[in-house]
Amino acid sequence: MSEAANPVSPEGPGGKMDHLDEMTCLLYAERQLDRARAQAVSAHTQDCAACRTLLRALDRESRLLTRAMLEEDEALPARLAEFQERARKSFGWIWGVVFGLAATGVYALYTTFIEPAQVRLEAAGFGGTSLLSLLVFQGAFWKGWQSVITLLEVLAMLTVAGFGLVIFRKRLRRGSALALVLAGMCAALILPAPAGATEFRKAQTAEVKQEETIKGDIYLSGERIRIEGTVDGDVYAAGKDIDIDGHVTGDVISGCQAMRVRGRVDGNVRAAGNNGIISGSVGRSVTWFGDSVTIDSTGKVGGSLSMFGGNVAVDGQLGRDILFFGNGVSVNGTVLGGIWEKGNTLNIASTGQVDGRIQFHGENEASVSSGAKLASPVEFTKREHKSEYSSGHYYIWRIIWTAAFILLGLVLFLLLPKFASDAVTAGERVGAPLGLGLLVLPGVLIAAILACITVVGIPLGLLTLGIWWLAINCAELVVGGVIGNWIFGRTTDTWGQIGRMAGGFVIVRIVYTPIAPLHIIGFLVALGIWMWGIGAISLVLYKRLQPKVSGSSMGVPVAATS
């Protein structure tokens, strides 16, 4: 460094060197002075105690700053380091408690919600032993589920085979592995494809004439739909008025304003519409979403009646139970099963007969005529209007769900440690994740719903909905990891990251729980957390999916030749 570049000359006007300024000492400590000036500063500090003290202080600060810039993790204070060491030693019983709470939560969830719902659905005529197959695969809403199940089975077998190859790859030769892969592909190719004839009819008045017989399923759409012939399969109908005077051997799935069944349906009737009148016979069960359903005095339903909407009137015969959520139920005929109602009114006339148990949850007690024939008295439960946040049951479930979320975070951090760490790091930027989450959160949901509207896109739409729901649950864990890093400091250790995620998630839940009763504010807080976390996950996915440009693929300047 030249003489002119020095900010202060070490020599005073009388030939003596004045006290050194901080800039000169700092340049000396960083070895940026020229040799002559450095020797002069060194000689001065040997004689001047004040300048020597200043030089030592600046040198110490420079060393600490350099060390802090080179270190990835700042050392924790003594108390926090001791707490971290104790927590690491106690992880065994801590995760034992978490697993226990999670198992308790799963058992309580099943016994409190899933098992009673399954019993009621079985009583409603859905049949089967698996709740998933009851609601989806046996719901007859889309026959293409059978091919989806076959595809899922093939994918599952191929996945298991892939894991087997990875585990036993050292013991298998290349020929054996190739033979296994080819055998799996052949097995997938020889699986029988579901066969069936399907017919589509669309007109102002779509009909199946009296002398006509349809072998297979039929899709009907129009303002008015009439079935007077025979359909040896399922009927899918969408229109304003639907009249069934013929014979349907399968199920009837429809959306309409009014439906009248005067003929015979051997399967189920699943419909959404305003009014439904059954004067003929339905072999199995009826499920209705709408305003009203009436079983006339000449009508007969062999299974159960499930109603979600307005009113139900049974003047004919019902073979099994009534499952009802809506306004009111009126029984003037015969119910060979029981009644489970959650509504406003229940009226049983003198000609009414109920052979099973009657459970009524409503505002006022049931009206039962003296001549009615009941197998047992009505079990009435008055509906209570109280906030769930005032009961201890709500907070117990919050603790159980918190333990379940922490268990999910533990699994994700152990299976995908690099991805989880990158997601937490991306979440610390706050602004970018929130902006991206504002677009991704509703965008993916809308895309999945649009895909589900088309029959072909139903598998993709359902898969997208599942991933979207999983991302919402993981979003809270990402935000918990960010909060944990802000409070306890960052770390590269996997178990340290898990501990920070768990601590931060608990803090988020503690802060959020008192806000939850304030519905609008609580929803906005939850929405912000979801956008924050999903935005962070989306940023990491975006970076992972970006193509990496290697150094060899970059252009090299070529010298011009004459």
Beta strands, then each sheet from edge to edge (+ up, - down):
strand 1: 198-202
strand 2: 205-208
strand 3: 213-215
strand 4: 217-227
strand 5: 230-232
strand 6: 235-244
strand 7: 247-248
strand 8: 252-261
strand 9: 264-265
strand 10: 269-278
strand 11: 281-282
strand 12: 286-295
strand 13: 300-301
strand 14: 305-314
strand 15: 317-318
strand 16: 322-331
strand 17: 334-335
strand 18: 339-342
strand 19: 345-348
strand 20: 353-354
strand 21: 358-362
strand 22: 367-368
strand 23: 373-374
strand 24: 379-382
sheet 1: 1+ 4+ 2+
sheet 2: 1+ 4+ 6+ 8+ 10+ 12+ 14+ 16+ 18+ 21+ 24+
sheet 3: 1+ 4+ 6+ 8+ 10+ 12+ 14+ 16+ 19+ 22+
sheet 4: 3+ 5+ 7+ 9+ 11+ 13+ 15+ 17+ 20+ 23+
end
